[in-house]
Amino acid sequence: NYDSTANAVDGSCVLPVEGCLSTGALNYDSKATIDSTGACVFPVRGCTDSTALNFISAANSDDGSCVLPVEGCLSPLATNYDSSATISLANSCVFPVLGCMDSTALNY
């Protein structure tokens, strides 16, 4: 709103404000009047938890899809098999030992 004929400052100047003008960006600036080149950061949806099995380092917007590790026995033949486990600990599975359990039997 520059006026080349003005000879006194009246406070009416509107100065440009650089920023992101895209409303879908994470850093949208409603006060910006000039779109800065490369200033907008758009959401990359995914798992942002670095401890999750499906962590996506480029994600900047968590979508709730993180799969956290669950320690347990992964062998379905074990007596303590855990179908929800995603990580098996060393020697964590307990396998059945077949045999006689009657202490009065000759082959106990």
NORVEN-V687789 format. One record per pair of residues at least 24 apart in sequence whose ideal C-beta (glycine too) atoms are under 6 Angstrom apart, sorted by the first residue. I is the first residue (numbers start at 1). J is the second residue. D is the distance in whole Angstrom. If there is no record, write none. Layout:
BEGIN
i=I j=J d=D
i=I j=J d=D
END
This chain:
BEGIN
none
END
